[in-house]
Amino acid sequence: MELQENTPLTLPLFLLDDELECRDIDSPDMQISVNLTADLLANLCQNPVPEQSISIPLESYELQDIEASYTVLMANGHHAQLLLNHGPVLSAVLSPADAEVLFVSPPVDMMPTFDLGLDDEEDNDNEQPAN
């Protein structure tokens, strides 16, 4: 997964229950979309040690394609966070305000990539001054 500043990150969300493993990945209960700000990207550039998880609360996000049976559940508010585990592996968790249920996204292997400008330096090194 490639992450870039000021682009949306959209993850599918599924009700966490006993049938989660049998669900079709192409039929989520809803999707969560968050804009990748500089601060959020900085948090995502960590790689926790094994057995550690980093929780990143989301202040601004949007829910999309909500399954009709869950719209009333979402009407009273909700909270979302991204979880970063060793790997790094990224997932999202959404908890409705007045319910004892959770919605989770499948874990996604993630390795942030950065443009360090090394290719630009190599191009300049290959240029030789004209005599």
LOVEXNU-603947 format. One record per atom (N, C-alpha, C): residue in three letters; x, z, y. Coordinates in pm, whole numbers, plus 32768, in hexadecimal, padded with zeros to 4 digits. Example, Ala and Ser with C-alpha at 12.3 -4.5 7.8 and 13.67 -1.06 7.14 Angstrom:
REM LOVEXNU-603947
Ala8527830C7DC7/Ala84CE830C7E3E/Ala8528830C7EB6/Ser850582C47F1F/Ser855782CA7F96/Ser850A83138003/
REM end
This chain:
REM LOVEXNU-603947
Met805480007F8B/Met800080008000/Met80598000807B/Glu80417FA280D3/Glu808E7F9A814F/Glu803E7FD981C0/Leu807E802F820A/Leu803B80758277/Leu8077804982FB/Gln80208027835A/Gln804E800083DF/Gln7FFD804B8447/Glu8040806D84B4/Glu7FFD80B48521/Glu7F8B8060855B/Asn7F2080A68580/Asn7EA9806A85BD/Asn7E6080078563/Thr7E6A801B84E0/Thr7E1C7FCD8481/Thr7DC4802F8434/Pro7D547FFF83FE/Pro7CFE805A83B2/Pro7D30806E8323/Leu7D2080E682F2/Leu7D3781078266/Leu7CAC8122822D/Thr7C8280D481CB/Thr7BFE80E48190/Thr7C0D810380FC/Leu7BCD817080D2/Leu7BD3819B8046/Leu7B4681AE8010/Pro7B2E818A7F92/Pro7AAB81A17F55/Pro7A9A82357F32/Leu7A2082677F3B/Leu7A0382F27F19/Leu799982F77EAB/Phe79AE83537E4D/Phe795483667DDC/Phe792F83F97DD2/Leu78B384147DA9/Leu7887849D7D91/Leu78DD84D87D21/Leu7913854E7D3A/Leu796585917CD6/Leu790785D87C74/Asp78FC859F7BFB/Asp78A985DA7B93/Asp78E385B67B0B/Asp789D85D97AA0/Asp78CF85C37A19/Asp78DA852F79F4/Glu789584D87A3C/Glu7894844A7A1C/Glu78F583FA7A73/Leu7947843E7AC0/Leu79A183FA7B1D/Leu79FC83967AD7/Glu7A3383B97A66/Glu7A9183617A20/Glu7A4F82E179ED/Cys79CC82E379DB/Cys7983826E79A7/Cys795282127A16/Arg796482387A93/Arg792F81EA7B02/Arg797A81677B14/Asp793481047B48/Asp796C80837B69/Asp79B0808D7BF2/Ile7A3180717BF6/Ile7A7F807E7C72/Ile7A4980227CE0/Asp7A047FB87CB9/Asp79CD7F5A7D1A/Asp79437F827D4E/Ser790F7FF57D20/Ser788B80247D4D/Ser789380B57D7D/Pro78D980CC7DED/Pro78E481577E20/Pro785F81857E5C/Asp785482087E6E/Asp77DE82427EAE/Asp77E0822B7F44/Met7857821C7F7B/Met786B81FE8008/Met790081E2801D/Gln792281BC8096/Gln79AE81A680B8/Gln79CE81F78136/Ile7A4A8223813C/Ile7A79826981B4/Ile7AE4821281F4/Ser7ADA82058278/Ser7B3A81B582C3/Ser7B7282098334/Val7BF682088340/Val7C38825583A9/Val7CA181FC83EB/Asn7CAC8207846F/Asn7D1181BC84B8/Asn7D98820184AA/Leu7DFD81B68487/Leu7E8381EF8472/Leu7ECB81FC84F8/Thr7EBE82728532/Thr7F02829085B0/Thr7F9482B48592/Ala7FE382BE85FA/Ala807082E485E9/Ala807C836E85A9/Asp802783CD85D6/Asp802C8454859D/Asp80068455850A/Leu7F9E840B84E7/Leu7F738406845B/Leu7FDF83C48404/Leu801A835A8435/Leu8086831983EA/Leu80FD837783D6/Ala811C83C5843C/Ala818A8424842F/Ala816C848883BF/Asn80F084B683B6/Asn80CA8511834A/Asn80D084CD82C1/Leu80AF844D82BD/Leu80AD8405823E/Leu813983DF820E/Cys819D83EE8262/Cys822583C9823D/Cys8270843A81F7/Gln8228849B81C4/Gln82638509817A/Gln825684EB80E5/Asn82AD85268095/Asn82A1851C8004/Asn82AD85AA7FCD/Pro823B85E97FB2/Pro823F86737F82/Pro828B867F7EFE/Val82C286F27EE7/Val8306870C7E67/Val829D87117DF8/Pro82C586FE7D7A/Pro826287067D0E/Pro8217878B7D15/Glu819A87887CEF/Glu814087FC7CEF/Glu811988297D7B/Gln813F87DD7DE4/Gln811787FE7E6C/Gln80B887937E9E/Ser805C87BB7EF3/Ser7FFC875F7F30/Ser7FF7877D7FC4/Ile7FF187148015/Ile7FE6872480A5/Ile7F5B86F580CF/Ser7F12874B8113/Ser7E8D872A8143/Ser7E96870081D6/Ile7E5C868D81F5/Ile7E5D865A827E/Ile7DCB864C82AB/Pro7D9A86AE82F9/Pro7D0F86A78328/Pro7CFB862D8382/Leu7C8A85EC8373/Leu7C6A857783C5/Leu7C08859E8432/Glu7C2D858884AE/Glu7BD585A7851D/Glu7B788532853C/Ser7BA984BA8523/Ser7B5C84428543/Ser7B5F83E384CB/Tyr7AEA83C58497/Tyr7ADD83698427/Tyr7A5083318427/Glu7A3B82CA83D8/Glu79B8828B83D0/Glu7993827A833D/Leu79158298831E/Leu78E1827F8298/Leu789681FB829A/Gln78AF81AA8234/Gln78718127822C/Gln7831811381A3/Asp77D080B9819E/Asp779180928120/Asp7761810B80CF/Ile771F81698113/Ile76F081E280D0/Ile767D81C08072/Glu768A81EB7FF6/Glu761F81DA7F94/Glu75A2821D7FCB/Ala753081DA7FC2/Ala74B3820B7FFE/Ala7491829A7FD4/Ser74AD82BE7F58/Ser748983447F28/Ser74DD83B37F69/Tyr7549838F7FB0/Tyr759E83F47FEE/Tyr759283F98086/Thr754283A380C2/Thr753983A08154/Thr75018423818C/Val749D845E814B/Val746584DD817A/Val74CE854C816F/Leu751C854A8103/Leu758585AE80ED/Leu75EE85A8815C/Met760B8530818C/Met7671851E81F4/Met763C853A8280/Ala75B7853D8290/Ala757A854C8314/Ala759B85D18358/Asn75B58639830B/Asn75D186BD8345/Asn766486D48365/Gly76B4866C835D/Gly77428677837D/Gly7799867E8301/His7819866C8315/His7879866982A7/His7905867982DE/His796286978285/His79EF86A782A8/His7A4086538246/Ala7AAB86188278/Ala7B0085C58222/Ala7B9285EA8236/Gln7BDE85D281CD/Gln7C6F85E781D3/Gln7CB285848175/Leu7D2E85688193/Leu7D82851A8139/Leu7DDB857C80EF/Leu7DF085638070/Leu7E4A85B58020/Leu7EC185607FF9/Leu7F368596800E/Leu7FB285537FED/Leu7FF885A47F81/Asn800E85677F0E/Asn805185A87E9D/Asn80D785637E84/His812885A07E2E/His81AC85697E0F/His819E84DB7DDC/Gly81F384867E0B/Gly81F383FA7DE0/Gly8226839D7E4D/Pro81F183987EC3/Pro817883DC7EEF/Pro80F983957EBF/Val809483E47EA5/Val801283B57E78/Val7FAB83E87EDC/Leu7F57838D7F0D/Leu7EF783AC7F75/Leu7E6983A77F3D/Ser7E1684067F66/Ser7D8884037F45/Ser7D3B84427FB9/Ala7CB8842C7FB9/Ala7C6184648021/Ala7BFB84BE7FE0/Val7BD185258029/Val7B6A85827FFC/Val7B068592806E/Leu7A858587804D/Leu7A1B859880AF/Leu79BD8604807E/Ser799F866680D4/Ser794286CF80AE/Ser78CF86D58112/Pro785586BD80E2/Pro77E086CA8139/Pro77D0875A8167/Ala779A876E81DE/Ala779287F3821B/Ala7739885381CE/Asp76C5882781A0/Asp766588838164/Asp7656887080CE/Ala76BF8846808A/Ala76B2882C7FFA/Ala772E885C7FB0/Glu771E88787F33/Glu778B88A67EDE/Glu77C388327E8C/Val77CB87BD7EC7/Val780187487E81/Val787A87147ECE/Leu78C986C47E8A/Leu793D86827EC8/Leu793A85EF7EA3/Phe796D859E7EFE/Phe798485127EE3/Phe7A1A84FD7EEB/Val7A5284B47E8B/Val7AE2849F7E84/Val7B00840B7E75/Ser7B7583E57EA1/Ser7BA4835C7E8B/Ser7C07835D7E18/Pro7C1382EC7DD3/Pro7C7A82E57D6C/Pro7D0382F17DAD/Pro7D64832F7D69/Pro7DEA833A7DA3/Pro7E2C82B17DAD/Val7E73829D7E1B/Val7EB5821E7E36/Val7F4B82387E47/Asp7F9D81F27DF9/Asp802D81FB7E0D/Asp804D81C07E95/Met809C82077EDF/Met80B881DC7F66/Met814A81F37F88/Met818881907FBE/Met821081A17FEF/Met8214815F8078/Pro821281B080E1/Pro821981758167/Pro829781218177/Thr828980AF81B8/Thr82FC805981D1/Thr831480538266/Phe839080448289/Phe83B580438316/Phe840C7FCA8331/Asp83FE7F9183A7/Asp84557F2683D4/Asp84C57F668425/Leu85397F7183E7/Leu85AA7FB2842A/Leu85FD7F50847C/Gly85D57ED2847E/Gly861C7E6E84CB/Gly869D7E408489/Leu86B17E608409/Leu872D7E3A83C5/Leu87387DA383B5/Asp86C77D60839D/Asp86CB7CCF8390/Asp86F97C8E8412/Asp86D07CC58482/Asp86F87C908504/Asp878F7C9C8516/Glu87C87D0E84ED/Glu88587D2284FA/Glu88A67CC184A1/Glu88757CAA8427/Glu88B87C4D83CC/Glu88BA7BC18407/Asp884A7B988445/Asp88447B148483/Asp88AC7B0984F3/Asn88B97B738541/Asn891B7B7185AE/Asn89A97B728579/Asp89C27BB58509/Asp8A4A7BB984D0/Asp8A757B2F849D/Asn8A167AE0846F/Asn8A367A5D8438/Asn8A5279F684A5/Glu8A277A13851F/Glu8A4279B7858C/Glu8AD379CB85B9/Gln8B1A795D85C3/Gln8BA4796885F1/Gln8BB079288679/Pro8C00796586CE/Pro8C0C792B8755/Pro8C4D78A18751/Ala8C1D784B87A5/Ala8C5777C387AC/Ala8CDA77C987FA/Asn8D41778287C8/Asn8DC27780880D/Asn8DCF77088863/
REM end
